[in-house]
Amino acid sequence: MKTVLITGCSSGIGYHVALGLQQRGYRVIATARQLKDVERLKQLGLESTQLDLERSESIQQAMDWVEANSGGELFALFNNGAYGQPGAIEDLSRDLLRKQLETNLLGWHELTCRVLPLMRRQGYGRIIQNSSVLGLITLRFRGAYNTSKFALEGYTDTLRQELSDTNIHVSLIEPGPVRSRFRENAFKAFRDNIDVKSSQHREIYEKVVLRLSSEDKGDDPFTLGPDAVLHKVIHALESKRPKPRYYVTLPTYLFGFLRRLLSTRMLDRVMLRVSSSEHK
């Protein structure tokens, strides 16, 4: 059985991919930040341990557990655990931006650096990074998340080049809107951390809060289920030559194409229109 380590498995993409790979015959180690979620994952028959990407001690303890329980072998790492901190850039404190990067980038880096010696020793491996369409294009009021995903894209491209003479393959998954608790958690982070009343963007914020607090929770037609990500992860795991990038959902294909086609100013105009329609 090939062992796959996955972060951020409490819900959404990580949860679905963990169960899907287990059903496909992989040995899955599903991690989560909170112990209650670790226990829930164990009840589903998954091997699980606590891993908080913001804390180096937690990462090292989790990897000690993984090495001890996998015999020092690990076929793949799926870096997935992340969250979004909404808010205009001028409303983000240094600590807020640092926290976003600690979870979405620096924790992934530390975990990857711990995994790579295992893969080099065994002579093979797969590293799969769950990025976003917001690693290709930007939207207003997503500055912290945009920053973390653009950084991840550059980080992963560099890592892939540096491992080009090995049998360790590195891939990016780039979803657009996927059904999960991501939006719910982002809205909570906004309410907890952004001072709406003191912001220059107060009027827009208040409209967004009103809309998100009252709107139907149904998805738009471009939102796909997490199964769409699972299919891409399976290809990245099982292909002899996995792709460097896997687009997921129509918006990712569309904006990936427009980024190559349009000038920077023209793309800004398109994205400002998209953003304006969200904040009406």
Buried (B, 14 or more C-beta within 10 A) or exposed (E): EBBBBBBBBBBBBBBBBBBBBBEBEBBBBBBBBEEEBBEBBEEEEBBBBBBBBBBBEBBBBBBEBBBEEBEEBBBBBBBBBBBBBBBBEEBBEEEBBEBBBBBBBBBBBBBBEBBBEBBBEBEBBBBBBBBBBBBBBBBBBBBBBBBBBBBBBEBBBEBBEEBEEBEBBBBBBBBBBBBBEBBEBBBEBBEEBBEBEEBEBEEBBEEBBEEBEEEEEEEEEEBBEBEBBBEBBBBBBEEEEBBEBBBBBBBBBBBBEBBEEBEEEEBEEBBEEBBEEBBE
